[in-house]
Amino acid sequence: MKYCPNCNAEVDDNFEICWNCNYDFENNEIVKFEDNTVAKKDIRCLRCDVQMSYSGNYDFHEGTDFGFFGNFFELFTNRESFDIYVCNKCGKVEFFIPESKIN
């Protein structure tokens, strides 16, 4: 075990970044991670009229896996990607095509 020089948290020797404050032991700096939950659009729930939370971009796969021929049949499957927004009040979920695919 080692101790983080930034927050004094006990960190396993296998970790390169502190679990508590994101201190990078190799580069001696605090790492800033991008927050993917920031809403890309101002989407309001049609039921509750509250701001919906951006849940992320999800890839969906439509089709079956046929065992030995699974990789071959992957050519015939349909894949779609959607931005998903969730209402934290009523649980409503809305799917949107990413802006990069609209144009």
N, C-alpha and C positions, 0 to 999 in steps of 0.2 A: 504494500500500500504506500501511496505517496500523498502528500498534502498540496492542495492548490495554493500557490503564492498570492493569489488574488483574494480568495474568500476563506481560506483555511479548511475547505471541505476535504474529507478523506476520499481519495479516488483510487480505484483499482489500477495496478501497474499496467494493465493492458489497454487502458483508455488513453487516448491522445488529447481529449478535450474534457474539461471538468463538467460533470453532470449538473452542477449547481449554477455556475456563472458563465459557461461557455469559454473558459480560458483555454487557449491552445498552448500546450506545453512545448511543442516543437518550435513554434514561431514567437512565443512569449507575447501573445496579444489576445484580446477578447474577440471571439468570432461573432459576427452579426449574421444571423440567419434570416432569409427572406420569409416573410409571413404570407403564405399562400391563401390564407383565409380572408384576406382583404377583398371586399366586394369590388368587382370590376364594373358593375353597373348599379344604379340606384333602382332596385326592384322592390316594389311594395306588394304585400300579400293581397290578393283579390278578396279574401274573406275578412281579414282582420285589419287591413290598411296599416300594417306595421312594416318596418324595414326587414327584408329577408336577408339572411346570412349566406354568403358565398361559401359553399362546401368544398368546391374544387372542380377540377376537370377530370372526368372519368371516361375510360375507354370501355366500350361494351362489345362483346363478341357474340355473334349469332351463328349457330351451327353446331355440329356434333363432331366428336373425335372418334374416329373409326379404328383405334388401336394401331396396328401395324401400318395402315395407310393414312394415319392421322395427319402427317405432315403434307402429304399429297393433297388431301381434301381441304387443307387450310386455304388453298387457292380459291375454293368455292364458298368461303364463309364471308359474311358481311360484318364489317367493323365500323363502328360509329363512335364519335367522341362528343361529349356534351359537357357544358358548364352547368352545374347543379346549384340551385338556390333553395334554402330551407327556411320556413317560417318557424321561429322559435316559440311562437304562441300557440298555433293550432296544428303544427306538424305538416303543413302543406309543402309539397316538393314540386319545383318547376325545373324543367330541362330546357336549355337553350343551346343552339348551335354556336360554337365558338366564332368570334368575329373573323378570324383568319379564314374560315370556310365559307363565309357569307358572300364575299366578293369573288 
